[in-house]
Amino acid sequence: MHMINEADVVLALGTRLGPFGTNQQYEFDYWPKDAKILQVDINPRKLGLTKHADVMVNGDATLVAQ
């Protein structure tokens, strides 16, 4: 949790960035406030749904990563 709190960029491959993975936990708001978020998901309806993403890519995470 502490490592992601210090991130400048978060690359989210094939994840919806749901509320259970991005909300405050154990009284620690670990999600970085100023980090740029790049989100890749095959379902375009999930892009930017829970967390604002600075870059949203609709595609297969494996192909995008290659």
C-alpha positions as CSV (number, residue, x, y, z in Angstrom):
1,M,0.0,0.0,0.0
2,H,2.8,2.4,0.8
3,M,4.5,1.9,-2.5
4,I,1.5,2.9,-4.6
5,N,1.0,6.0,-2.4
6,E,4.4,7.3,-3.7
7,A,3.7,6.5,-7.4
8,D,3.9,9.1,-10.1
9,V,2.2,6.9,-12.7
10,V,-0.2,4.0,-12.3
11,L,-0.4,1.5,-15.2
12,A,-3.7,-0.4,-14.8
13,L,-3.7,-3.3,-17.2
14,G,-7.0,-5.2,-17.4
15,T,-8.4,-3.9,-14.1
16,R,-11.5,-1.9,-13.5
17,L,-9.9,0.0,-10.6
18,G,-12.9,-0.9,-8.5
19,P,-13.7,0.7,-5.2
20,F,-12.4,-2.2,-3.1
21,G,-9.0,-1.8,-4.5
22,T,-8.8,2.0,-4.5
23,N,-10.6,3.2,-1.3
24,Q,-8.9,4.0,2.0
25,Q,-8.0,0.9,4.0
26,Y,-6.7,0.5,7.5
27,E,-7.2,4.3,8.0
28,F,-4.6,5.0,5.3
29,D,-5.5,6.6,2.0
30,Y,-2.9,4.8,0.0
31,W,-4.1,5.8,-3.5
32,P,-1.8,8.5,-4.9
33,K,-3.6,11.9,-5.3
34,D,-1.3,13.3,-8.0
35,A,-0.4,10.2,-10.0
36,K,-1.2,9.9,-13.7
37,I,-3.4,6.9,-14.4
38,L,-3.2,4.9,-17.6
39,Q,-6.0,2.3,-17.7
40,V,-6.3,-0.5,-20.3
41,D,-9.5,-2.6,-20.4
42,I,-11.2,-4.6,-23.1
43,N,-14.6,-3.3,-21.9
44,P,-14.9,0.4,-22.8
45,R,-17.7,0.9,-20.3
46,K,-15.2,0.2,-17.4
47,L,-12.6,2.8,-18.5
48,G,-12.6,5.7,-16.0
49,L,-15.7,4.3,-14.3
50,T,-14.5,4.3,-10.7
51,K,-11.3,6.3,-10.9
52,H,-10.5,9.1,-13.4
53,A,-7.9,7.9,-15.8
54,D,-5.7,10.4,-17.6
55,V,-5.2,7.9,-20.5
56,M,-7.8,5.3,-21.3
57,V,-7.1,2.5,-23.9
58,N,-9.8,0.2,-25.0
59,G,-8.1,-3.1,-25.9
60,D,-6.8,-6.4,-24.8
61,A,-4.3,-5.9,-22.0
62,T,-1.9,-8.5,-23.3
63,L,-1.8,-7.0,-26.8
64,V,-1.4,-3.5,-25.5
65,A,1.4,-4.5,-23.1
66,Q,3.3,-6.1,-26.0
